[in-house]
Amino acid sequence: MTAKKPLDRPDWWMDLPDAVDSRHYLGVRDSIAAHIHNGSLAEGACLPSERQLQTGTGAARGTIRAALFQLEAEGLIYRKERSGWYVSPPPIVYDPTRWEGFMSYVAAQGRTPKTELLDARTIAATAELAAVFGVDSGAPLYEIRRRRYIDDRAVLVETIHVDPRLTPSLLEHDLSQSLTQVLRSHYSIAVVRNRIDMAPCALTQDEAVALRLKSGLPGLLVKRISYDAQGRVVEYDLEYWRHDALKISVDIRVGN
């Protein structure tokens, strides 16, 4: 995607509405959004500091922050820890009807994927997990928790459960790589069916911390149950996505 050409003036924020017009945070929000849409701020560009925005508007710091939080909730900007606010990149396109791993479909769209392993351990199955896998409550299951990035921005945190009866010693493998490839190459397990449920959610507690987001921001929860050719549950995956990082797109041919 060709980035929009920014305006020549590096101090564009001095054109934001003055204090009389910006007493309500939406006035500041509207002005910053306009600069994003008209190309003054290209995708990936860093916004001025809160102090600079205060200088340009005469607005209170609380007003500036409320405007920035509103833009973040809309997916127009995002915050990097100890760095500042940036214009959001375009979302990645995801087609749930196709079985393609995260690393593959992100790379296919010209973006750079990365996976970070947060934790891998054996747990006792809860009643919910026992029902999914068809095992007794308390039965051992592998739990893998990972954070995934697109272009060095954390976009989702996932928790995967796998039945150790199908994958003994799975935790000894490099789980920062494609789990699909590990299952195929080391256990001769191929996924032939996926059941996927998606629902909006609020990113709170561990998920918000893992994604370095303010708790309560909107997100998308993707639940995936994967089956092999024998109908056995291979993995149960819970993905918590930033709401601005993913675009669901399905191309369905309709017969006459």
NORMOQUI-V124379 format. One record per helix or strand of 3 or more residues. SS is the DSSP state (h for helix, s for strand). FROM is the first residue (numbers start at 1). TO is the last residue. If there is no record, write none. Layout:
SS FROM TO
SS FROM TO
//
This chain:
h 12 15
h 25 37
h 50 57
h 61 73
s 77 80
s 84 87
s 92 94
h 102 108
s 113 124
h 127 133
s 140 150
s 153 162
h 170 172
h 179 187
s 193 203
h 205 210
s 217 227
s 233 242
s 246 248
//
